[in-house]
């Protein structure tokens, strides 16, 4: 799984890009995803809305809606990759166009749940 990290203020539409540059960036991003979908590497990708609720405490009794993490740590979206190794996932993450505009990618293996 690739986790797209960064605050909405760090996204391309807030980084000083002209409308034409923004359109080019979006086209490049969609082409990147489309290519991975066609190759069977990408099975899901979705941005996340900025609104969030953070539950903690017994039975989730404490709920906050503020951004408690630093803005650079906020998860903005995700990509589910169908690859066998971390190296393959890192190699794909390096090609993500959002990196050109200050975005970050966190690469994580999705653990299997085992139930006996």
JODA-V567186 format. One record per residue. N is the residue number from 1. RES is the residue in one small letter. D_LAST is the distance of its C-alpha to the last C-alpha in Angstrom with 1 decimal. Layout:
BEGIN
[[N/RES/D_LAST] [N/RES/D_LAST]]
END
This chain:
BEGIN
[[1/x/25.5] [2/x/29.1] [3/x/29.8] [4/x/33.5] [5/x/34.8] [6/x/38.1] [7/x/39.8] [8/x/41.4] [9/x/44.7] [10/x/43.9] [11/x/43.3] [12/x/45.9] [13/x/47.7] [14/x/48.5] [15/x/49.4] [16/x/53.0] [17/x/52.5] [18/x/55.2] [19/x/54.2] [20/x/54.9] [21/x/52.7] [22/x/49.9] [23/x/50.2] [24/x/50.1] [25/x/47.0] [26/x/45.2] [27/x/46.3] [28/x/45.0] [29/x/41.6] [30/x/41.2] [31/x/42.4] [32/x/39.9] [33/x/37.0] [34/x/38.5] [35/x/38.8] [36/x/35.2] [37/x/34.1] [38/x/36.5] [39/x/35.1] [40/x/31.5] [41/x/30.6] [42/x/30.3] [43/x/28.0] [44/x/28.6] [45/x/31.0] [46/x/32.1] [47/x/34.2] [48/x/33.2] [49/x/35.6] [50/x/37.0] [51/x/36.2] [52/x/33.2] [53/x/31.9] [54/x/30.2] [55/x/28.2] [56/x/27.6] [57/x/27.7] [58/x/26.0] [59/x/24.9] [60/x/26.6] [61/x/29.9] [62/x/31.8] [63/x/32.5] [64/x/34.8] [65/x/36.0] [66/x/37.9] [67/x/37.2] [68/x/36.1] [69/x/35.4] [70/x/38.4] [71/x/39.4] [72/x/38.7] [73/x/35.0] [74/x/34.5] [75/x/32.1] [76/x/34.4] [77/x/32.2] [78/x/29.6] [79/x/29.4] [80/x/26.3] [81/x/27.2] [82/x/26.0] [83/x/26.7] [84/x/25.1] [85/x/26.5] [86/x/27.4] [87/x/31.0] [88/x/31.1] [89/x/29.9] [90/x/32.5] [91/x/35.2] [92/x/34.6] [93/x/34.5] [94/x/37.9] [95/x/39.4] [96/x/38.5] [97/x/41.9] [98/x/41.0] [99/x/41.3] [100/x/45.0] [101/x/45.4] [102/x/43.6] [103/x/40.0] [104/x/37.2] [105/x/34.0] [106/x/30.8] [107/x/28.5] [108/x/24.8] [109/x/21.9] [110/x/19.2] [111/x/15.9] [112/x/12.9] [113/x/10.1] [114/x/6.7] [115/x/3.8] [116/x/0.0]]
END
